[in-house]
Amino acid sequence: MQRRFPNPRDLAPLMNFKKPDLNAKRRRLSEALTIADLRAIAQRRTPKAAFDYTEGAAEAEISITRARQAFEDIEFHPAILRDVSRVDTGWEVLGKRVELPFGIAPTGFTRMMHAEGEVAGASAAAAAGIPFSLSTMGTTSVEDVAAAGGPTGRNWFQLYMWKDRERSMALVDRAAKAGFDTLLVTVDVPVAGARLRDKRNGFSIPPQLTAGTVINAIPRPEWWINFLTTEPLAFASLSKWSGTVGELLDTMFDPTVTYDDLRWIKEQWPGKLVVKGVQTVDDAKRLAALGVDGITLSNHGGRQLDRAPIPFHLLPEVAREVGKDTEVHLDTGIMSGADIVASIALGARFTLIGRAYLYGLMAGGRDGVDRAIGILGEQIARTMRLLGVTSLDELEPGHVTQLQRLVPRG
């Protein structure tokens, strides 16, 4: 083998050095290739109590573990030799087009995760052409969320029915006047789930500062500065509260809510109505008969009843039973675009992301939310191409097999 000295002109095309990016936030977000990467950044940059509020679930956190495992336990069945040079990742949801088959789920206490809070989520969602959902427990008013989304923003309002019905419906009326087009009525919180991380961390309203809290926040100066120099944290729909989040839920929420109450809410609301927290086929059928516009299969991200049904496992049967008349949406456990594609294939019309969005928010505010949406959008388009489909309408149950892990004993 003959050797020679390398010619610099020959080496130059092979050694294209990446230009350094002096913007630290842009650099770390560009290096995040998955939602798990954003989660790792978020954990480094957010105090433990706030991160655990996002990350945690109820009791032993079995429900969220199983929900995520269910998405891992699938097998895709791709078709080959299809022209997939162009794919359409959008379609109509509740009468209006979305550019991606997911939206941002309602999350409480959002400005604790990052000072930009719901404003970052609403503005990023509007830019991406997807809906943003504001929680009753949100930390930004309905009017400010509407302003953040601008004229192109599409906003949904999530309602917990309080014991004070008049106060509940006053919030609903504000949302309608602010242009929110869909009401998400959450029905799986008759009482608060046992969120043990929050109790152990002293997570309360206002936050209880301990020596451990302060020590944990010292290496995270940006979060701490933002927290101290922006509007004091509060639930935008409440005047004030002193106690833990769980105690607030137990005080506010009404364990007597029934189908009659839901029928009454439906009569009051002028837009689309979606019931969130459905966990059985029978309830899905009853809600469809009631005439709701959509149902969301959800166990509240594992934050209510531990060992609750896995929404993704319920999806195929629910879609068969009610999907022709009522839109079926899904949340809990979604961490990738492939999870979303599998859900659409098995009958979901739409999905919601909660933790995945909050990881992006904690990692970099509005820019981090943009990155989370971008990651999921890229994964959706790539998964569709690899399956050999060019539109969401082409996805069907034959593209996915749910592999069995938890099988009931006879």
Secondary structure as a PSIPRED ss2 file (coil, helix, strand):
# PSIPRED VFORMAT (PSIPRED V4.0)

   1 M C   1.000  0.000  0.000
   2 Q C   1.000  0.000  0.000
   3 R C   1.000  0.000  0.000
   4 R C   1.000  0.000  0.000
   5 F C   1.000  0.000  0.000
   6 P C   1.000  0.000  0.000
   7 N C   1.000  0.000  0.000
   8 P H   0.000  1.000  0.000
   9 R H   0.000  1.000  0.000
  10 D H   0.000  1.000  0.000
  11 L H   0.000  1.000  0.000
  12 A H   0.000  1.000  0.000
  13 P H   0.000  1.000  0.000
  14 L H   0.000  1.000  0.000
  15 M C   1.000  0.000  0.000
  16 N C   1.000  0.000  0.000
  17 F C   1.000  0.000  0.000
  18 K C   1.000  0.000  0.000
  19 K C   1.000  0.000  0.000
  20 P C   1.000  0.000  0.000
  21 D C   1.000  0.000  0.000
  22 L C   1.000  0.000  0.000
  23 N C   1.000  0.000  0.000
  24 A H   0.000  1.000  0.000
  25 K H   0.000  1.000  0.000
  26 R H   0.000  1.000  0.000
  27 R H   0.000  1.000  0.000
  28 R H   0.000  1.000  0.000
  29 L H   0.000  1.000  0.000
  30 S H   0.000  1.000  0.000
  31 E C   1.000  0.000  0.000
  32 A C   1.000  0.000  0.000
  33 L C   1.000  0.000  0.000
  34 T C   1.000  0.000  0.000
  35 I H   0.000  1.000  0.000
  36 A H   0.000  1.000  0.000
  37 D H   0.000  1.000  0.000
  38 L H   0.000  1.000  0.000
  39 R H   0.000  1.000  0.000
  40 A H   0.000  1.000  0.000
  41 I H   0.000  1.000  0.000
  42 A H   0.000  1.000  0.000
  43 Q H   0.000  1.000  0.000
  44 R H   0.000  1.000  0.000
  45 R H   0.000  1.000  0.000
  46 T C   1.000  0.000  0.000
  47 P C   1.000  0.000  0.000
  48 K H   0.000  1.000  0.000
  49 A H   0.000  1.000  0.000
  50 A H   0.000  1.000  0.000
  51 F H   0.000  1.000  0.000
  52 D H   0.000  1.000  0.000
  53 Y H   0.000  1.000  0.000
  54 T H   0.000  1.000  0.000
  55 E H   0.000  1.000  0.000
  56 G C   1.000  0.000  0.000
  57 A C   1.000  0.000  0.000
  58 A C   1.000  0.000  0.000
  59 E C   1.000  0.000  0.000
  60 A C   1.000  0.000  0.000
  61 E C   1.000  0.000  0.000
  62 I H   0.000  1.000  0.000
  63 S H   0.000  1.000  0.000
  64 I H   0.000  1.000  0.000
  65 T H   0.000  1.000  0.000
  66 R H   0.000  1.000  0.000
  67 A H   0.000  1.000  0.000
  68 R H   0.000  1.000  0.000
  69 Q H   0.000  1.000  0.000
  70 A H   0.000  1.000  0.000
  71 F H   0.000  1.000  0.000
  72 E H   0.000  1.000  0.000
  73 D C   1.000  0.000  0.000
  74 I E   0.000  0.000  1.000
  75 E E   0.000  0.000  1.000
  76 F E   0.000  0.000  1.000
  77 H C   1.000  0.000  0.000
  78 P C   1.000  0.000  0.000
  79 A C   1.000  0.000  0.000
  80 I C   1.000  0.000  0.000
  81 L C   1.000  0.000  0.000
  82 R C   1.000  0.000  0.000
  83 D C   1.000  0.000  0.000
  84 V C   1.000  0.000  0.000
  85 S C   1.000  0.000  0.000
  86 R C   1.000  0.000  0.000
  87 V C   1.000  0.000  0.000
  88 D E   0.000  0.000  1.000
  89 T C   1.000  0.000  0.000
  90 G C   1.000  0.000  0.000
  91 W E   0.000  0.000  1.000
  92 E E   0.000  0.000  1.000
  93 V E   0.000  0.000  1.000
  94 L C   1.000  0.000  0.000
  95 G C   1.000  0.000  0.000
  96 K E   0.000  0.000  1.000
  97 R E   0.000  0.000  1.000
  98 V E   0.000  0.000  1.000
  99 E C   1.000  0.000  0.000
 100 L C   1.000  0.000  0.000
 101 P C   1.000  0.000  0.000
 102 F E   0.000  0.000  1.000
 103 G E   0.000  0.000  1.000
 104 I E   0.000  0.000  1.000
 105 A C   1.000  0.000  0.000
 106 P C   1.000  0.000  0.000
 107 T C   1.000  0.000  0.000
 108 G C   1.000  0.000  0.000
 109 F C   1.000  0.000  0.000
 110 T H   0.000  1.000  0.000
 111 R H   0.000  1.000  0.000
 112 M H   0.000  1.000  0.000
 113 M H   0.000  1.000  0.000
 114 H C   1.000  0.000  0.000
 115 A C   1.000  0.000  0.000
 116 E C   1.000  0.000  0.000
 117 G H   0.000  1.000  0.000
 118 E H   0.000  1.000  0.000
 119 V H   0.000  1.000  0.000
 120 A H   0.000  1.000  0.000
 121 G H   0.000  1.000  0.000
 122 A H   0.000  1.000  0.000
 123 S H   0.000  1.000  0.000
 124 A H   0.000  1.000  0.000
 125 A H   0.000  1.000  0.000
 126 A H   0.000  1.000  0.000
 127 A H   0.000  1.000  0.000
 128 A H   0.000  1.000  0.000
 129 G C   1.000  0.000  0.000
 130 I C   1.000  0.000  0.000
 131 P C   1.000  0.000  0.000
 132 F E   0.000  0.000  1.000
 133 S E   0.000  0.000  1.000
 134 L E   0.000  0.000  1.000
 135 S C   1.000  0.000  0.000
 136 T C   1.000  0.000  0.000
 137 M C   1.000  0.000  0.000
 138 G C   1.000  0.000  0.000
 139 T C   1.000  0.000  0.000
 140 T C   1.000  0.000  0.000
 141 S C   1.000  0.000  0.000
 142 V H   0.000  1.000  0.000
 143 E H   0.000  1.000  0.000
 144 D H   0.000  1.000  0.000
 145 V H   0.000  1.000  0.000
 146 A H   0.000  1.000  0.000
 147 A H   0.000  1.000  0.000
 148 A H   0.000  1.000  0.000
 149 G H   0.000  1.000  0.000
 150 G C   1.000  0.000  0.000
 151 P C   1.000  0.000  0.000
 152 T C   1.000  0.000  0.000
 153 G C   1.000  0.000  0.000
 154 R C   1.000  0.000  0.000
 155 N E   0.000  0.000  1.000
 156 W E   0.000  0.000  1.000
 157 F E   0.000  0.000  1.000
 158 Q E   0.000  0.000  1.000
 159 L E   0.000  0.000  1.000
 160 Y C   1.000  0.000  0.000
 161 M C   1.000  0.000  0.000
 162 W E   0.000  0.000  1.000
 163 K C   1.000  0.000  0.000
 164 D C   1.000  0.000  0.000
 165 R H   0.000  1.000  0.000
 166 E H   0.000  1.000  0.000
 167 R H   0.000  1.000  0.000
 168 S H   0.000  1.000  0.000
 169 M H   0.000  1.000  0.000
 170 A H   0.000  1.000  0.000
 171 L H   0.000  1.000  0.000
 172 V H   0.000  1.000  0.000
 173 D H   0.000  1.000  0.000
 174 R H   0.000  1.000  0.000
 175 A H   0.000  1.000  0.000
 176 A H   0.000  1.000  0.000
 177 K H   0.000  1.000  0.000
 178 A C   1.000  0.000  0.000
 179 G C   1.000  0.000  0.000
 180 F C   1.000  0.000  0.000
 181 D C   1.000  0.000  0.000
 182 T E   0.000  0.000  1.000
 183 L E   0.000  0.000  1.000
 184 L E   0.000  0.000  1.000
 185 V E   0.000  0.000  1.000
 186 T E   0.000  0.000  1.000
 187 V C   1.000  0.000  0.000
 188 D C   1.000  0.000  0.000
 189 V C   1.000  0.000  0.000
 190 P C   1.000  0.000  0.000
 191 V C   1.000  0.000  0.000
 192 A C   1.000  0.000  0.000
 193 G C   1.000  0.000  0.000
 194 A C   1.000  0.000  0.000
 195 R C   1.000  0.000  0.000
 196 L H   0.000  1.000  0.000
 197 R H   0.000  1.000  0.000
 198 D H   0.000  1.000  0.000
 199 K H   0.000  1.000  0.000
 200 R H   0.000  1.000  0.000
 201 N H   0.000  1.000  0.000
 202 G C   1.000  0.000  0.000
 203 F C   1.000  0.000  0.000
 204 S E   0.000  0.000  1.000
 205 I E   0.000  0.000  1.000
 206 P C   1.000  0.000  0.000
 207 P C   1.000  0.000  0.000
 208 Q C   1.000  0.000  0.000
 209 L C   1.000  0.000  0.000
 210 T C   1.000  0.000  0.000
 211 A H   0.000  1.000  0.000
 212 G H   0.000  1.000  0.000
 213 T H   0.000  1.000  0.000
 214 V H   0.000  1.000  0.000
 215 I H   0.000  1.000  0.000
 216 N H   0.000  1.000  0.000
 217 A H   0.000  1.000  0.000
 218 I C   1.000  0.000  0.000
 219 P C   1.000  0.000  0.000
 220 R C   1.000  0.000  0.000
 221 P H   0.000  1.000  0.000
 222 E H   0.000  1.000  0.000
 223 W H   0.000  1.000  0.000
 224 W H   0.000  1.000  0.000
 225 I H   0.000  1.000  0.000
 226 N H   0.000  1.000  0.000
 227 F H   0.000  1.000  0.000
 228 L H   0.000  1.000  0.000
 229 T H   0.000  1.000  0.000
 230 T C   1.000  0.000  0.000
 231 E C   1.000  0.000  0.000
 232 P C   1.000  0.000  0.000
 233 L C   1.000  0.000  0.000
 234 A C   1.000  0.000  0.000
 235 F C   1.000  0.000  0.000
 236 A C   1.000  0.000  0.000
 237 S C   1.000  0.000  0.000
 238 L C   1.000  0.000  0.000
 239 S C   1.000  0.000  0.000
 240 K C   1.000  0.000  0.000
 241 W C   1.000  0.000  0.000
 242 S C   1.000  0.000  0.000
 243 G E   0.000  0.000  1.000
 244 T E   0.000  0.000  1.000
 245 V H   0.000  1.000  0.000
 246 G H   0.000  1.000  0.000
 247 E H   0.000  1.000  0.000
 248 L H   0.000  1.000  0.000
 249 L H   0.000  1.000  0.000
 250 D H   0.000  1.000  0.000
 251 T H   0.000  1.000  0.000
 252 M H   0.000  1.000  0.000
 253 F E   0.000  0.000  1.000
 254 D C   1.000  0.000  0.000
 255 P C   1.000  0.000  0.000
 256 T C   1.000  0.000  0.000
 257 V C   1.000  0.000  0.000
 258 T C   1.000  0.000  0.000
 259 Y H   0.000  1.000  0.000
 260 D H   0.000  1.000  0.000
 261 D H   0.000  1.000  0.000
 262 L H   0.000  1.000  0.000
 263 R H   0.000  1.000  0.000
 264 W H   0.000  1.000  0.000
 265 I H   0.000  1.000  0.000
 266 K H   0.000  1.000  0.000
 267 E H   0.000  1.000  0.000
 268 Q H   0.000  1.000  0.000
 269 W C   1.000  0.000  0.000
 270 P C   1.000  0.000  0.000
 271 G C   1.000  0.000  0.000
 272 K E   0.000  0.000  1.000
 273 L E   0.000  0.000  1.000
 274 V E   0.000  0.000  1.000
 275 V E   0.000  0.000  1.000
 276 K E   0.000  0.000  1.000
 277 G E   0.000  0.000  1.000
 278 V E   0.000  0.000  1.000
 279 Q C   1.000  0.000  0.000
 280 T C   1.000  0.000  0.000
 281 V H   0.000  1.000  0.000
 282 D H   0.000  1.000  0.000
 283 D H   0.000  1.000  0.000
 284 A H   0.000  1.000  0.000
 285 K H   0.000  1.000  0.000
 286 R H   0.000  1.000  0.000
 287 L H   0.000  1.000  0.000
 288 A H   0.000  1.000  0.000
 289 A H   0.000  1.000  0.000
 290 L H   0.000  1.000  0.000
 291 G C   1.000  0.000  0.000
 292 V C   1.000  0.000  0.000
 293 D C   1.000  0.000  0.000
 294 G E   0.000  0.000  1.000
 295 I E   0.000  0.000  1.000
 296 T E   0.000  0.000  1.000
 297 L E   0.000  0.000  1.000
 298 S C   1.000  0.000  0.000
 299 N C   1.000  0.000  0.000
 300 H H   0.000  1.000  0.000
 301 G H   0.000  1.000  0.000
 302 G H   0.000  1.000  0.000
 303 R C   1.000  0.000  0.000
 304 Q C   1.000  0.000  0.000
 305 L C   1.000  0.000  0.000
 306 D C   1.000  0.000  0.000
 307 R C   1.000  0.000  0.000
 308 A C   1.000  0.000  0.000
 309 P C   1.000  0.000  0.000
 310 I C   1.000  0.000  0.000
 311 P H   0.000  1.000  0.000
 312 F H   0.000  1.000  0.000
 313 H H   0.000  1.000  0.000
 314 L H   0.000  1.000  0.000
 315 L H   0.000  1.000  0.000
 316 P H   0.000  1.000  0.000
 317 E H   0.000  1.000  0.000
 318 V H   0.000  1.000  0.000
 319 A H   0.000  1.000  0.000
 320 R H   0.000  1.000  0.000
 321 E H   0.000  1.000  0.000
 322 V H   0.000  1.000  0.000
 323 G C   1.000  0.000  0.000
 324 K C   1.000  0.000  0.000
 325 D C   1.000  0.000  0.000
 326 T C   1.000  0.000  0.000
 327 E E   0.000  0.000  1.000
 328 V E   0.000  0.000  1.000
 329 H E   0.000  0.000  1.000
 330 L E   0.000  0.000  1.000
 331 D C   1.000  0.000  0.000
 332 T C   1.000  0.000  0.000
 333 G C   1.000  0.000  0.000
 334 I C   1.000  0.000  0.000
 335 M C   1.000  0.000  0.000
 336 S C   1.000  0.000  0.000
 337 G H   0.000  1.000  0.000
 338 A H   0.000  1.000  0.000
 339 D H   0.000  1.000  0.000
 340 I H   0.000  1.000  0.000
 341 V H   0.000  1.000  0.000
 342 A H   0.000  1.000  0.000
 343 S H   0.000  1.000  0.000
 344 I H   0.000  1.000  0.000
 345 A H   0.000  1.000  0.000
 346 L C   1.000  0.000  0.000
 347 G C   1.000  0.000  0.000
 348 A C   1.000  0.000  0.000
 349 R C   1.000  0.000  0.000
 350 F E   0.000  0.000  1.000
 351 T E   0.000  0.000  1.000
 352 L E   0.000  0.000  1.000
 353 I E   0.000  0.000  1.000
 354 G C   1.000  0.000  0.000
 355 R H   0.000  1.000  0.000
 356 A H   0.000  1.000  0.000
 357 Y H   0.000  1.000  0.000
 358 L H   0.000  1.000  0.000
 359 Y H   0.000  1.000  0.000
 360 G H   0.000  1.000  0.000
 361 L H   0.000  1.000  0.000
 362 M H   0.000  1.000  0.000
 363 A H   0.000  1.000  0.000
 364 G H   0.000  1.000  0.000
 365 G H   0.000  1.000  0.000
 366 R H   0.000  1.000  0.000
 367 D H   0.000  1.000  0.000
 368 G H   0.000  1.000  0.000
 369 V H   0.000  1.000  0.000
 370 D H   0.000  1.000  0.000
 371 R H   0.000  1.000  0.000
 372 A H   0.000  1.000  0.000
 373 I H   0.000  1.000  0.000
 374 G H   0.000  1.000  0.000
 375 I H   0.000  1.000  0.000
 376 L H   0.000  1.000  0.000
 377 G H   0.000  1.000  0.000
 378 E H   0.000  1.000  0.000
 379 Q H   0.000  1.000  0.000
 380 I H   0.000  1.000  0.000
 381 A H   0.000  1.000  0.000
 382 R H   0.000  1.000  0.000
 383 T H   0.000  1.000  0.000
 384 M H   0.000  1.000  0.000
 385 R H   0.000  1.000  0.000
 386 L H   0.000  1.000  0.000
 387 L H   0.000  1.000  0.000
 388 G C   1.000  0.000  0.000
 389 V C   1.000  0.000  0.000
 390 T C   1.000  0.000  0.000
 391 S E   0.000  0.000  1.000
 392 L H   0.000  1.000  0.000
 393 D H   0.000  1.000  0.000
 394 E H   0.000  1.000  0.000
 395 L C   1.000  0.000  0.000
 396 E C   1.000  0.000  0.000
 397 P H   0.000  1.000  0.000
 398 G H   0.000  1.000  0.000
 399 H H   0.000  1.000  0.000
 400 V E   0.000  0.000  1.000
 401 T E   0.000  0.000  1.000
 402 Q E   0.000  0.000  1.000
 403 L C   1.000  0.000  0.000
 404 Q C   1.000  0.000  0.000
 405 R C   1.000  0.000  0.000
 406 L C   1.000  0.000  0.000
 407 V C   1.000  0.000  0.000
 408 P C   1.000  0.000  0.000
 409 R C   1.000  0.000  0.000
 410 G C   1.000  0.000  0.000
